[in-house]
């Protein structure tokens, strides 16, 4: 049975902090944050909690240099007593160009770039204070020294395509799966590719943690829960980069319908294009009892289910209520 995490994403920090404290009191194993401010939020959560594990899901790698990532991670481990995990995403070129003003090598070749980044972090951490000389394709480092930490730095990689999934298996401590992953895609693509990467480095599955975000809409009115989950699944599936997930489910018609609906700019139209088969394979939605039953499908597949609210296309108060329902449904206290 997977462990349970919660991800109060893209909400004001004080409200996120309250959700994390409530999740800790209810017995959740972990809480996760995302965005450029991910490390700052983890610092706040670390100071306000005692036992819950904390993670980024994810911080985009090119937003800061490798040494800044490393020293931030070390400080967070010190603050939390070693409770943190660090999910890293490579970023994609349009996002990096438009939203963050990042161009050149740091916006290209995501899989090999993030693989070198993780290898560099491990090299710096294993250098025992000795001078670092790193001259490779994406990073050049001279003059720094290895950095000593009292705690390990578990690095998780966000990955969707086959190249990045193999990278995760080769060099990362775990995977942060995308919330749109269907059961077909998880079983027929993600797990085999992770296994291939692990084998390349003679690693075992027990060396690796497979966590995944899952869109979770819990409401006593199943129709409302379905609608909100559908809006968000369609929102995330709209880029062509995720054709492999449509294709794994055999959803050729839905792929066309979702893309056409998304071009209207109305998430209600997007929700109309999402089939029950898609929702049942990708999301958790319905009444508390229904969602408790649905989550069992991840047994023997995921090591950790990270629940997060269908926040796109819903009012802020509804978003917060969804988190309250997640805690009420899956808390054990």
ChimeraX attribute file (.defattr): number of C-alpha atoms within 10 A of each C-alpha:
attribute: neighborCount
match mode: 1-to-1
recipient: residues
	/A:1	14
	/A:2	17
	/A:3	14
	/A:4	19
	/A:5	28
	/A:6	27
	/A:7	24
	/A:8	24
	/A:9	17
	/A:10	11
	/A:11	14
	/A:12	9
	/A:13	17
	/A:14	12
	/A:15	11
	/A:16	23
	/A:17	21
	/A:18	14
	/A:19	20
	/A:20	27
	/A:21	17
	/A:22	18
	/A:23	27
	/A:24	23
	/A:25	17
	/A:26	16
	/A:27	17
	/A:28	23
	/A:29	18
	/A:30	24
	/A:31	28
	/A:32	29
	/A:33	28
	/A:34	21
	/A:35	16
	/A:36	15
	/A:37	12
	/A:38	20
	/A:39	22
	/A:40	15
	/A:41	21
	/A:42	26
	/A:43	20
	/A:44	17
	/A:45	27
	/A:46	24
	/A:47	11
	/A:48	13
	/A:49	17
	/A:50	14
	/A:51	15
	/A:52	22
	/A:53	21
	/A:54	29
	/A:55	26
	/A:56	26
	/A:57	30
	/A:58	23
	/A:59	25
	/A:60	21
	/A:61	21
	/A:62	22
	/A:63	18
	/A:64	11
	/A:65	11
	/A:66	18
	/A:67	15
	/A:68	11
	/A:69	18
	/A:70	19
	/A:71	14
	/A:72	15
	/A:73	25
	/A:74	21
	/A:75	15
	/A:76	27
	/A:77	23
	/A:78	17
	/A:79	17
	/A:80	23
	/A:81	15
	/A:82	20
	/A:83	21
	/A:84	29
	/A:85	24
	/A:86	26
	/A:87	26
	/A:88	26
	/A:89	22
	/A:90	27
	/A:91	24
	/A:92	15
	/A:93	17
	/A:94	13
	/A:95	12
	/A:96	19
	/A:97	15
	/A:98	10
	/A:99	9
	/A:100	12
	/A:101	11
	/A:102	17
	/A:103	14
	/A:104	9
	/A:105	13
	/A:106	21
	/A:107	19
	/A:108	17
	/A:109	15
	/A:110	19
	/A:111	21
	/A:112	15
	/A:113	21
	/A:114	25
	/A:115	20
	/A:116	17
	/A:117	21
	/A:118	21
	/A:119	14
	/A:120	21
	/A:121	18
	/A:122	18
	/A:123	16
	/A:124	23
	/A:125	18
	/A:126	14
	/A:127	14
	/A:128	13
	/A:129	13
	/A:130	13
	/A:131	15
	/A:132	18
	/A:133	14
	/A:134	15
	/A:135	10
	/A:136	10
	/A:137	10
	/A:138	15
	/A:139	15
	/A:140	11
	/A:141	15
	/A:142	10
	/A:143	9
	/A:144	14
	/A:145	16
	/A:146	17
	/A:147	20
	/A:148	15
	/A:149	17
	/A:150	10
	/A:151	15
	/A:152	16
	/A:153	21
	/A:154	17
	/A:155	22
	/A:156	28
	/A:157	29
	/A:158	25
	/A:159	23
	/A:160	21
	/A:161	16
	/A:162	16
	/A:163	15
	/A:164	24
	/A:165	26
	/A:166	25
	/A:167	25
	/A:168	29
	/A:169	28
	/A:170	21
	/A:171	24
	/A:172	26
	/A:173	20
	/A:174	24
	/A:175	28
	/A:176	26
	/A:177	24
	/A:178	17
	/A:179	20
	/A:180	26
	/A:181	25
	/A:182	22
	/A:183	21
	/A:184	17
	/A:185	20
	/A:186	19
	/A:187	14
	/A:188	12
	/A:189	18
	/A:190	23
	/A:191	17
	/A:192	15
	/A:193	22
	/A:194	24
	/A:195	19
	/A:196	18
	/A:197	21
	/A:198	22
	/A:199	15
	/A:200	13
	/A:201	11
	/A:202	9
	/A:203	16
	/A:204	11
	/A:205	13
	/A:206	7
	/A:207	11
	/A:208	21
	/A:209	18
	/A:210	22
	/A:211	24
	/A:212	23
	/A:213	22
	/A:214	25
	/A:215	24
	/A:216	28
	/A:217	31
	/A:218	30
	/A:219	20
	/A:220	13
	/A:221	10
	/A:222	15
	/A:223	13
	/A:224	15
	/A:225	20
	/A:226	23
	/A:227	22
	/A:228	25
	/A:229	29
	/A:230	29
	/A:231	25
	/A:232	25
	/A:233	26
	/A:234	28
	/A:235	21
	/A:236	13
	/A:237	20
	/A:238	20
	/A:239	12
	/A:240	10
	/A:241	11
	/A:242	16
	/A:243	14
	/A:244	16
	/A:245	23
	/A:246	22
	/A:247	13
	/A:248	18
	/A:249	15
	/A:250	13
	/A:251	17
	/A:252	12
	/A:253	11
	/A:254	16
	/A:255	21
	/A:256	13
	/A:257	17
	/A:258	24
	/A:259	18
	/A:260	15
	/A:261	21
	/A:262	21
	/A:263	12
	/A:264	11
	/A:265	10
	/A:266	13
	/A:267	23
	/A:268	17
	/A:269	19
	/A:270	25
	/A:271	22
	/A:272	15
	/A:273	22
	/A:274	24
	/A:275	14
	/A:276	11
	/A:277	11
	/A:278	20
	/A:279	20
	/A:280	14
	/A:281	17
	/A:282	24
	/A:283	28
	/A:284	25
	/A:285	28
	/A:286	22
	/A:287	18
	/A:288	20
	/A:289	11
	/A:290	15
	/A:291	20
	/A:292	15
	/A:293	10
	/A:294	16
	/A:295	17
	/A:296	12
	/A:297	12
	/A:298	16
	/A:299	13
	/A:300	9
	/A:301	17
	/A:302	20
	/A:303	19
	/A:304	21
	/A:305	24
	/A:306	26
	/A:307	26
	/A:308	23
	/A:309	27
	/A:310	26
	/A:311	23
	/A:312	16
	/A:313	17
	/A:314	14
	/A:315	10
	/A:316	12
	/A:317	8
	/A:318	14
	/A:319	20
	/A:320	17
	/A:321	16
	/A:322	21
	/A:323	26
	/A:324	16
	/A:325	19
	/A:326	21
	/A:327	24
	/A:328	16
	/A:329	16
	/A:330	19
	/A:331	17
	/A:332	11
	/A:333	11
